């Protein structure tokens, strides 16, 4: 079977859209595109078409449906031998399946018959040879999978090897052994599942169910028998315990223990009260001693501080007097400097005011001069502007249209040329007079000169006085084409538009226009010089100076003398200011010294007041010292007495906490015994009731009968277990016999796999697992390695090579199927992937291979038939 085209509509991310892959041919076919382009969707659509019934709504079909819903439609064109078919399926609403012969267009099968047709093509569904060769994205087939998937693939590989290798028949019994193994497997399958669990509905399960029910009943009855015995024992123990607790000796002992604990607690509590009072007296004595000690220490410290304060007061008073003297002297110097500054500032102000008046008068004169100048310029500009306007008015009436003179000159030249041509073509007459002849011949009233040639049109009359009239006729046809009349009419129209009579008058008018334009340009240049910003700006400047008095103020003072007086006053002010600034730091320093001295004196006065409050009057201080010392001695003696009293009482006192704990313990014992007695009585009553009830049900007899039935059921289950074990051992023995012929059994696969391995690896051999028929270990460089411990790249390479080998075996067995790889080379490096491309092309000579990949740059080197996803409308 080969796939020629794939089309699908409304599948997964292609909601409401249809796409197609056309032109799938023999050999290697490659669809390489970016992620989310639809490659894996194409693979799943193809997988669903061949392996998912059209009536199914299982997980595989649900995965084909878009999130928006709808009915997935998938169809593929396939080639089987020389026949071409089209398989179409639609899922969910309007579901159908059909197979059409493309050669004849005939419908071959529908619904279930179509599914049967597909099943025959793929030989066993997803577990058949076709499913064995289709590699989903991220799955190599070597990694651990479910037991069902692994068993299905193993059976396919086994069947394939048996069908292509006849020598196995001689070595291991071949198909006969397979039939025996199948019979043993069927017998085991009637009793247990493939995982070894009992099979539902079998005789084995019925025996187990009976055994389990009897075991449960036996355990239940055994529990009841055990419970009955336990309850009897419990009742006896409870009765013994009750008698023990209610004996007269036990009651008296508990009572005596409580009374003794209460007396001990009362004595300890009284001693604790006495000890607490002694401790309070000790605390009071310690507090009085601390107070007397603190007062004595403070008094002595105050005496020493009083002497220090007196010395510091004398020094602070001296510094304050010095600061007061410095403040007085610096204040006098600053006052004198300020008086000098005020006098200098007054002289400077007077001189500055006089200078300002002089400057104002000078500016007024300058403004008057500027006003006269701007007014004169305004008059000149207005006169020039009038000249410009007059010239423009004259030019408006005299200016000729541009190019009119040149056009008129051209017309005059053209008219002269036409006339010359016409004159050259007309007949003419010439009279040659004899010398001395007085008579002149006239033509059209004009005398002809001697030798003058004069032309005429049509006819002419010559008058010879005294002789007669001579008539001349021209028989030539007239050739006037009207050009002369047209040119003269155009000239007349142009002269009328220009307002002149001829070209000379036009040129004279043009010269006059040029003279006026020169006068206007000169006036414009003069106007730009006089009023560069325009006449309005000139008028605004004149208007701005309209308030200037044309007769300015005249002052008699000399500006230079006044300026010198102002500078001298400013110099005096500056000198006085510098003198004041020089004295200012000294005054500030004196002020700071005065403030510091006053602050120090105030602080010392405050300290002196505090000391006086502590020491009292000076004449009483000695007595106060002796009084404080005597009090300190007395308090020290009282503290020692209180400490001895507390120590004595503390040594003789009982432990109140221990006495309290003992009392609470013996009382709790008494209460617990009372509670236990009450509980024992209730328990005995309950046990009596349950024992009476079980005795009436004959529990022990029922337990013995159930135990005998359970023994019989267990024997039957054991018989089934032995049967399963025998069949399993038989199957294992047959498989062991087949395993002995492993090399020959796997020889077809190794023959196909060996050249493929040589393309990728140097000196590598593979060992297959006898059970799964998949690569188990490899040997390279003399070192054996498990396949599941290889790198991801090498595992995927081995997986693809193994599938290519099985694909060749399928083709040899007459069951060719395409190899489809969906991003199966993910972890391979650049060198290995090129070798894998060589392996794919090697196998593609007799095999169809379809490759989906997102690695566009790497798979450019694969070559093959490049496929494209195109839009398709079903």
FENUR-V789244 format. One record per pair of residues at least 4 apart in sequence whose C-alpha atoms are under 7 Angstrom apart, sorted by the first residue. I is the first residue (numbers start at 1). J is the second residue. D is the distance in whole Angstrom. If there is no record, write none. Layout:
I/J/D  I/J/D
//
This chain:
1/78/7  1/79/6  1/80/5  1/816/6  1/817/5  1/818/7  2/78/6  2/79/5  2/80/7  2/817/7  2/818/6  2/848/7  3/24/7  3/77/6  3/78/4  3/79/6  4/22/7  4/23/6  4/24/5  4/25/6  4/77/5  4/78/5  4/79/7  5/21/6  5/22/5  5/23/6  5/24/6  5/76/5  5/77/5  6/20/6  6/21/5  6/22/7  6/75/6  6/76/4  6/77/7  7/19/6  7/20/4  7/21/6  7/74/6  7/75/5  7/76/6  8/18/6  8/19/6  8/20/6  8/73/5  8/74/4  8/75/6  9/14/7  9/16/7  9/17/6  9/18/4  9/19/6  9/72/6  9/73/5  9/74/6  10/14/5  10/15/4  10/16/5  10/17/6  10/18/6  10/66/7  10/70/7  10/71/7  10/72/5  10/73/7  11/15/6  11/64/5  11/65/6  11/66/6  11/72/5  12/41/7  12/64/5  12/65/5  12/66/4  13/66/6  14/18/7  15/66/6  18/871/6  18/872/5  18/873/6  19/869/6  19/870/5  19/871/4  19/872/5  20/869/6  20/870/5  20/871/6  20/872/6  21/867/7  21/868/6  21/869/5  21/870/7  24/29/6  25/29/7  26/847/7  26/848/5  27/844/4  27/845/6  27/847/6  27/848/5  27/849/6  28/841/7  28/844/6  28/848/6  28/849/5  28/850/6  28/864/5  28/865/6  29/849/6  29/850/5  29/851/6  29/864/6  29/865/5  29/866/6  29/867/7  30/850/6  30/851/5  30/852/6  30/864/7  30/865/6  30/866/5  30/867/6  31/851/6  31/852/5  31/853/7  31/866/6  31/867/5  31/868/6  32/852/6  32/853/5  32/854/6  32/855/7  32/856/6  33/37/6  33/853/7  33/854/5  33/856/6  34/854/5  35/854/6  38/42/6  39/43/6  39/852/6  40/44/6  40/822/7  41/45/6  42/46/6  43/47/6  43/822/7  44/48/6  45/49/6  45/74/7  46/50/7  47/51/6  48/52/5  48/61/7  49/74/6  49/89/7  50/118/6  51/125/6  51/126/6  52/56/7  52/61/7  53/115/7  54/89/6  54/90/6  54/91/5  54/95/6  54/96/6  54/97/6  55/91/7  55/95/7  56/61/7  57/61/5  57/62/6  58/62/6  59/63/6  60/64/7  61/65/7  64/72/7  65/69/6  65/70/7  65/71/7  65/72/6  71/90/7  71/91/6  71/92/6  71/93/6  72/90/6  72/91/6  73/89/6  73/90/4  73/91/7  74/88/6  74/89/5  74/90/6  75/86/7  75/87/5  75/88/4  75/89/6  76/86/6  76/87/5  76/88/7  77/85/6  77/86/4  77/87/6  78/84/6  78/85/5  78/86/6  79/83/6  79/84/5  79/85/6  80/84/6  84/101/6  84/102/6  84/103/6  85/99/7  85/100/6  85/101/5  85/102/5  86/99/6  86/100/5  86/101/7  86/102/6  87/98/6  87/99/5  87/100/7  88/97/6  88/98/5  88/99/7  89/96/6  89/97/4  89/98/7  90/95/5  90/96/5  90/97/7  91/95/5  91/96/7  96/111/6  97/110/5  97/111/5  97/114/6  98/109/5  98/110/4  98/111/6  98/114/5  99/107/6  99/108/5  99/109/5  99/110/7  99/114/6  100/105/6  100/106/6  100/107/4  100/108/5  101/105/5  101/106/5  101/107/6  101/108/7  109/113/5  109/114/5  110/114/5  111/115/6  112/116/6  113/117/6  114/118/6  115/119/6  116/120/6  117/121/7  118/122/6  119/123/6  119/124/6  119/125/6  122/128/6  122/129/7  122/130/5  123/128/5  123/129/7  124/128/4  125/131/7  126/131/4  127/131/6  127/132/6  127/152/5  127/153/6  128/132/6  128/156/6  129/133/7  129/156/7  130/134/7  130/817/6  132/153/7  133/803/6  133/807/7  133/819/5  133/820/7  134/819/6  134/820/5  134/821/6  135/139/7  135/140/7  135/820/6  135/821/5  135/822/6  135/824/7  136/821/7  136/822/5  137/822/5  137/823/5  137/824/6  138/824/7  140/796/6  140/799/6  141/799/7  142/799/7  145/149/7  145/150/6  146/150/6  147/151/6  148/152/6  149/153/6  150/154/6  151/155/6  152/156/6  153/157/6  154/158/6  154/772/5  154/773/6  155/159/6  156/160/6  157/161/6  157/773/7  158/162/6  159/163/6  160/164/6  161/165/6  162/166/7  164/813/6  167/171/7  168/172/6  168/174/5  168/745/6  169/173/5  169/174/4  169/175/7  170/174/7  171/741/7  172/737/7  172/738/6  173/177/5  174/178/6  175/179/6  176/180/6  177/181/6  178/182/6  179/183/6  180/184/6  181/185/6  181/731/6  182/186/6  183/187/6  184/188/6  184/727/6  184/731/7  185/189/6  186/190/6  187/191/7  188/192/6  188/724/6  188/727/6  189/193/6  190/199/7  190/202/7  191/198/6  191/199/5  191/202/6  191/204/6  192/196/5  192/197/5  192/198/4  192/199/4  193/197/5  193/198/6  193/199/5  198/204/7  198/205/6  199/205/6  200/205/6  201/205/6  202/206/6  203/207/6  204/208/6  204/717/7  204/720/6  205/209/6  206/210/6  207/211/6  207/713/7  207/716/7  207/717/6  208/212/6  208/717/6  209/213/6  210/214/6  210/713/7  211/215/6  211/710/6  211/713/5  211/714/6  212/216/6  213/217/6  214/218/6  214/706/7  214/710/5  215/219/6  215/710/6  216/220/6  217/221/6  218/222/6  218/703/6  218/706/6  218/707/6  219/223/6  220/224/6  221/225/6  221/699/7  221/703/5  222/226/6  222/703/6  223/227/6  224/228/6  225/229/6  225/699/6  225/700/6  226/230/6  227/231/6  228/232/6  228/691/6  229/233/6  230/234/6  231/235/6  231/687/6  232/236/6  233/237/6  234/238/6  235/239/6  235/684/6  235/687/6  236/240/6  237/241/6  238/242/6  238/680/6  238/684/7  239/243/6  240/244/6  241/245/6  242/246/6  242/677/6  242/680/7  243/247/6  245/250/6  246/250/7  246/251/7  247/251/6  248/252/6  249/253/6  250/254/6  251/255/6  252/256/6  253/257/6  254/258/6  254/670/7  255/259/6  256/260/6  257/261/6  257/666/7  258/262/6  258/663/7  258/666/6  258/667/6  259/263/6  260/264/6  261/265/6  261/659/7  261/662/6  261/663/5  262/266/6  262/663/6  263/267/6  264/268/6  264/659/6  265/269/6  265/656/7  265/659/5  265/660/6  266/270/6  267/271/6  268/272/6  268/653/7  268/654/5  268/655/6  268/656/5  268/659/7  269/273/6  269/656/6  270/274/7  271/275/6  271/653/6  271/654/7  272/276/6  272/653/7  272/656/7  273/277/6  274/278/6  275/279/6  275/646/7  275/649/6  275/650/6  276/280/6  277/281/6  278/282/6  278/645/7  278/646/5  279/283/6  279/646/6  280/284/6  281/285/6  281/642/6  282/286/6  282/639/7  282/642/5  282/643/6  283/287/6  284/288/6  285/289/6  285/635/7  285/638/6  285/639/5  285/642/7  286/290/6  286/639/6  287/291/6  288/292/6  288/635/6  289/293/6  289/632/7  289/635/5  289/636/6  289/639/7  290/294/6  291/295/6  292/296/6  292/628/7  292/631/7  292/632/5  293/297/6  293/632/6  294/298/6  295/299/6  296/300/6  296/628/6  296/629/7  297/301/6  298/302/6  299/303/6  299/614/7  299/615/6  300/304/7  301/305/6  302/306/6  302/611/6  302/615/7  303/307/7  304/308/7  305/309/6  306/310/6  306/608/7  306/611/6  307/311/7  308/312/6  309/313/6  309/604/6  309/608/7  310/314/7  311/315/7  312/316/6  313/317/6  313/601/6  313/604/7  314/318/6  315/319/6  316/320/6  316/597/6  316/600/7  316/601/6  317/321/6  318/322/6  319/323/6  319/597/6  320/324/6  320/594/5  320/597/5  320/598/7  321/325/6  322/326/6  323/327/6  323/590/5  323/593/6  323/594/5  324/328/6  324/594/6  325/329/6  326/330/6  326/590/6  327/331/6  327/587/6  327/590/5  327/591/6  328/332/6  329/333/6  330/334/6  330/583/6  330/586/7  330/587/5  331/335/6  331/587/7  332/336/6  333/337/6  333/583/7  334/338/6  334/580/5  334/583/6  335/339/6  336/340/6  337/341/6  337/576/5  337/577/7  337/579/6  337/580/5  338/342/6  338/580/7  339/343/6  340/344/6  340/576/6  341/345/6  341/573/5  341/576/5  341/577/6  342/346/6  343/347/6  344/348/6  344/569/5  344/570/7  344/572/6  344/573/5  345/349/6  345/569/7  345/573/6  346/350/6  347/351/6  347/569/6  348/352/6  348/566/5  348/569/5  348/570/6  349/353/6  350/354/6  351/355/6  351/562/6  351/563/7  351/565/6  351/566/5  352/356/6  352/566/6  353/357/6  354/358/6  355/359/6  355/559/6  355/562/7  355/563/7  356/360/6  357/361/6  358/362/6  358/555/7  358/559/7  359/363/6  360/364/6  361/365/6  361/552/6  361/553/6  361/554/7  362/366/6  363/367/6  364/368/6  364/552/6  365/369/6  365/552/6  366/370/6  367/371/6  367/548/6  368/372/6  368/548/6  368/549/7  368/550/5  369/373/6  370/374/6  371/375/6  371/542/6  371/545/6  372/376/6  373/377/6  374/378/6  374/542/6  375/379/6  375/542/6  376/380/6  377/381/6  377/530/6  378/382/6  378/538/6  378/539/7  379/383/6  380/384/6  381/385/6  381/527/6  381/530/6  381/531/7  382/386/6  383/387/6  384/388/6  384/523/6  384/527/6  385/389/6  386/390/6  387/391/6  387/523/7  388/392/6  388/520/5  388/523/6  388/524/7  389/393/6  390/394/6  391/395/6  391/516/6  391/520/6  392/396/6  393/397/7  394/398/6  395/399/5  395/513/6  398/509/7  398/513/6  399/513/6  400/404/7  400/498/6  403/407/6  404/408/6  405/409/6  405/506/7  406/410/6  407/411/6  408/412/6  408/491/7  408/503/7  409/413/6  409/503/7  410/414/6  411/415/6  411/487/7  411/491/6  412/416/6  413/417/6  414/418/6  415/419/6  415/484/6  415/487/6  415/488/7  416/420/6  417/421/6  418/422/6  418/484/6  419/423/6  420/424/6  421/425/6  422/426/6  423/455/7  426/455/6  426/456/6  426/457/6  427/455/5  427/456/6  427/474/7  428/453/6  428/454/5  428/455/4  428/456/6  429/453/6  429/454/6  429/455/6  430/451/6  430/452/6  430/453/5  430/454/7  431/450/6  431/451/6  431/452/7  432/450/5  432/451/5  433/437/6  433/450/6  439/465/7  440/447/6  440/448/7  440/464/7  441/447/6  441/448/6  441/462/6  441/463/6  441/464/5  442/446/5  442/447/4  442/448/6  442/462/6  442/463/5  442/464/7  443/447/6  443/448/7  443/461/6  443/462/5  443/463/7  444/461/7  448/452/6  456/460/6  458/473/6  458/474/5  459/472/5  459/473/4  459/474/6  460/471/6  460/472/5  460/473/7  461/469/6  461/470/6  461/471/4  461/472/6  462/469/5  462/470/5  462/471/6  463/468/6  463/469/4  463/470/6  464/468/5  464/469/6  482/486/6  483/487/6  484/488/6  485/489/6  486/490/6  487/491/6  488/492/6  489/493/6  490/494/6  491/495/6  492/496/6  493/497/6  494/498/6  495/499/6  495/500/5  495/501/6  495/502/7  496/500/7  500/505/6  500/506/6  501/505/6  502/506/6  503/507/6  504/508/6  505/509/6  506/510/6  507/511/6  508/512/6  509/513/6  510/514/6  511/515/6  512/516/6  513/517/6  514/518/6  515/519/6  516/520/6  517/521/6  518/522/6  519/523/6  520/524/6  521/525/6  522/526/6  523/527/6  524/528/6  525/529/6  526/530/6  527/531/6  528/532/5  531/535/6  531/538/6  533/537/6  534/538/6  535/539/6  536/540/6  537/541/6  538/542/6  539/543/6  540/544/6  541/545/6  542/546/6  558/562/6  559/563/6  560/564/6  561/565/6  562/566/6  563/567/6  564/568/6  565/569/6  566/570/6  567/571/6  568/572/6  569/573/6  570/574/6  571/575/6  572/576/6  573/577/6  574/578/6  575/579/6  576/580/6  577/581/6  578/582/6  579/583/6  580/584/6  583/587/6  584/588/6  585/589/6  586/590/6  587/591/6  588/592/6  589/593/6  590/594/6  591/595/6  592/596/6  593/597/6  594/598/6  595/599/6  596/600/6  597/601/6  598/602/6  599/603/6  600/604/6  601/605/6  602/606/6  603/607/6  604/608/6  605/609/6  606/610/6  607/611/6  608/612/6  609/613/6  610/614/6  611/615/6  612/616/5  615/621/6  616/620/7  616/621/7  617/621/7  620/624/6  621/625/6  622/626/7  623/627/6  624/628/6  625/629/6  626/630/6  627/631/6  628/632/6  629/633/6  630/634/6  631/635/6  632/636/6  633/637/6  634/638/6  635/639/6  636/640/6  637/641/6  638/642/6  639/643/6  640/644/6  641/645/6  642/646/6  643/647/6  644/648/6  645/649/6  646/650/6  647/651/6  648/652/7  649/653/6  655/659/6  656/660/6  657/661/6  658/662/6  659/663/6  660/664/6  661/665/6  662/666/6  663/667/6  664/668/6  665/669/6  666/670/6  667/671/6  668/672/6  669/673/6  670/674/6  671/675/6  672/676/6  673/677/6  674/678/6  675/679/6  676/680/6  677/681/6  678/682/6  679/683/6  680/684/6  681/685/6  682/686/6  683/687/6  684/688/6  685/689/7  686/690/6  687/691/6  688/692/6  689/693/6  690/694/6  691/695/6  692/696/7  693/697/7  694/698/7  694/699/6  698/702/7  699/703/6  700/704/6  701/705/7  702/706/6  703/707/6  704/708/7  705/709/7  706/710/6  707/711/6  708/712/7  709/713/6  710/714/6  711/715/6  712/716/7  713/717/6  714/718/6  715/719/6  716/720/7  717/721/6  718/722/6  719/723/6  720/724/6  721/725/6  722/726/6  723/727/6  724/728/6  725/729/6  726/730/6  727/731/6  728/732/6  729/733/6  730/734/6  731/735/6  732/736/6  733/737/6  734/738/6  735/739/6  736/740/6  738/742/7  739/770/6  741/745/6  742/746/6  743/747/6  746/750/6  747/751/6  748/752/6  749/753/6  749/805/6  749/806/7  750/754/6  752/805/5  753/757/6  753/801/7  753/802/7  753/805/5  754/758/6  755/759/7  756/801/7  756/839/6  757/761/6  758/762/6  759/835/6  759/839/7  760/832/6  760/835/6  763/780/6  764/778/7  764/779/6  764/780/5  765/778/6  765/779/5  765/780/7  766/775/6  766/777/6  766/778/4  766/779/6  767/775/6  767/776/6  767/777/5  767/778/6  768/773/6  768/774/5  768/775/4  768/776/5  769/773/5  769/774/6  769/775/6  769/776/5  775/787/7  776/786/6  776/787/6  777/784/7  777/785/5  777/786/4  777/787/5  778/784/6  778/785/5  778/786/7  778/787/7  779/783/5  779/784/4  779/785/6  780/784/7  786/790/7  787/795/7  790/794/6  790/795/6  791/795/6  792/796/6  792/827/6  793/797/6  793/827/4  793/828/5  794/798/6  795/799/6  796/800/6  796/824/7  796/825/7  797/801/6  798/802/6  799/803/6  800/804/6  801/805/6  802/806/6  803/807/6  804/808/6  804/843/7  805/809/6  806/810/6  807/811/6  807/817/7  808/812/6  809/813/6  810/814/6  810/815/5  810/816/5  811/815/5  811/816/4  818/847/7  818/848/5  818/849/6  819/848/6  819/849/5  819/850/6  820/849/6  820/850/5  820/851/6  821/850/6  821/851/5  821/852/6  822/851/6  822/852/5  822/853/6  823/852/6  823/853/5  823/854/7  828/832/6  828/833/6  829/833/6  830/834/6  831/835/7  832/836/6  833/837/6  834/838/6  835/839/6  836/840/6  837/841/6  837/862/5  838/842/6  839/843/6  840/844/6  841/845/7  843/847/6  844/848/6  844/849/6  855/859/6  856/860/6
//
